[in-house]
Amino acid sequence: MITPLAVGVAVLAVALGVACLVLAGLDRRPGKPVLQGILVLQLLLLVQAVVAVVRLVQGAEPSSFGGFAGYLIVSVLLVPGGAIWALEEKSRYGTLIFATVCLVVLVLQQRLVGLWGTVG
């Protein structure tokens, strides 16, 4: 994994999560900039997953391979799944779903970086 990439993902996830919380408080749906930010977040998560898989194939192994793989898979699938659910919900709760997804991505990043730190 690339730590600066993980930090960038975490910062973007926090920014999008806070923006979505504010929009939900104002009872608004996310606009084009927020949706584009979520797309960028997904692209960064995909890049991170590819880098992690390449490093794993090269022989790097975290102490909890199963946990690492699980967090990595969930981080890649969470944003598209949450986006489908959020876009189907036409109330403020759709925006809250985006906020929740972004903040869960932050937690996943923390766990991934922590597990990757055990690679020897």
C-alpha positions as CSV (number, residue, x, y, z in Angstrom):
1,M,0.0,0.0,0.0
2,I,1.0,3.6,-0.5
3,T,0.6,5.5,2.8
4,P,0.2,8.9,1.1
5,L,-2.6,7.5,-1.1
6,A,-4.3,6.1,2.0
7,V,-4.0,9.5,3.7
8,G,-5.5,11.1,0.6
9,V,-8.4,8.7,0.5
10,A,-9.0,9.4,4.2
11,V,-9.0,13.2,3.8
12,L,-11.3,13.0,0.8
13,A,-13.6,10.7,2.6
14,V,-13.8,13.0,5.6
15,A,-14.4,16.1,3.4
16,L,-17.2,14.3,1.5
17,G,-18.7,12.9,4.6
18,V,-18.9,16.3,6.3
19,A,-20.2,17.9,3.1
20,C,-23.0,15.3,2.9
21,L,-23.8,15.8,6.6
22,V,-24.2,19.5,6.0
23,L,-26.3,18.9,2.9
24,A,-28.5,16.5,4.8
25,G,-29.0,19.1,7.5
26,L,-30.1,21.5,4.9
27,D,-32.4,18.8,3.4
28,R,-30.7,18.8,0.1
29,R,-29.5,16.1,-2.3
30,P,-25.8,15.9,-3.2
31,G,-25.0,18.0,-6.2
32,K,-22.7,17.3,-9.1
33,P,-19.4,18.3,-7.2
34,V,-20.2,15.8,-4.4
35,L,-21.1,13.0,-6.8
36,Q,-17.8,13.7,-8.7
37,G,-15.9,13.6,-5.4
38,I,-17.5,10.2,-4.6
39,L,-16.4,9.0,-8.0
40,V,-12.9,10.2,-7.4
41,L,-13.0,8.4,-4.0
42,Q,-14.0,5.2,-5.7
43,L,-11.2,5.5,-8.2
44,L,-8.6,6.1,-5.5
45,L,-9.9,3.0,-3.6
46,L,-9.5,1.0,-6.8
47,V,-5.9,2.2,-7.3
48,Q,-5.2,1.4,-3.7
49,A,-6.6,-2.1,-4.1
50,V,-4.5,-2.8,-7.2
51,V,-1.4,-1.6,-5.5
52,A,-2.1,-3.7,-2.5
53,V,-2.8,-6.8,-4.6
54,V,0.4,-6.3,-6.5
55,R,2.4,-5.9,-3.3
56,L,0.7,-9.1,-1.9
57,V,1.6,-11.0,-5.0
58,Q,5.2,-9.8,-4.7
59,G,5.4,-11.4,-1.2
60,A,4.3,-8.8,1.3
61,E,2.1,-10.3,3.9
62,P,0.3,-8.5,6.7
63,S,0.0,-10.4,10.1
64,S,-3.8,-10.9,9.5
65,F,-4.1,-11.6,5.8
66,G,-7.8,-12.5,6.0
67,G,-8.6,-9.3,7.8
68,F,-6.6,-7.2,5.4
69,A,-8.3,-8.9,2.4
70,G,-11.7,-8.4,3.9
71,Y,-11.2,-4.7,4.6
72,L,-9.8,-4.2,1.1
73,I,-12.7,-5.9,-0.5
74,V,-15.3,-4.1,1.5
75,S,-13.5,-0.7,0.9
76,V,-13.8,-1.3,-2.9
77,L,-17.5,-2.5,-2.8
78,L,-18.9,-0.1,-0.2
79,V,-18.9,3.0,-2.3
80,P,-20.8,1.6,-5.3
81,G,-23.2,-0.2,-3.1
82,G,-23.8,2.8,-1.0
83,A,-24.2,5.0,-4.1
84,I,-26.9,2.8,-5.5
85,W,-28.8,2.8,-2.2
86,A,-28.3,6.6,-1.7
87,L,-29.4,7.5,-5.3
88,E,-32.5,5.4,-4.9
89,E,-33.5,7.2,-1.7
90,K,-35.0,10.5,-2.7
91,S,-35.2,12.1,0.8
92,R,-32.4,13.5,3.0
93,Y,-31.6,10.0,4.1
94,G,-30.0,9.3,0.7
95,T,-27.5,12.1,1.5
96,L,-27.0,10.6,5.0
97,I,-26.2,7.3,3.3
98,F,-23.4,9.0,1.4
99,A,-22.1,10.6,4.6
100,T,-22.1,7.2,6.4
101,V,-20.4,5.5,3.5
102,C,-17.7,8.1,3.4
103,L,-17.1,7.9,7.1
104,V,-17.0,4.1,7.1
105,V,-14.3,4.4,4.3
106,L,-12.3,6.5,6.8
107,V,-12.4,3.7,9.4
108,L,-11.6,1.1,6.7
109,Q,-8.5,3.1,5.7
110,Q,-7.3,3.3,9.3
111,R,-7.7,-0.5,9.7
112,L,-5.9,-1.2,6.3
113,V,-3.0,1.1,7.2
114,G,-2.7,-0.5,10.7
115,L,-2.7,-4.0,9.2
116,W,-0.3,-3.1,6.5
117,G,2.1,-1.7,9.1
118,T,2.6,-5.3,10.2
119,V,4.2,-6.3,6.9
120,G,7.8,-7.2,7.6
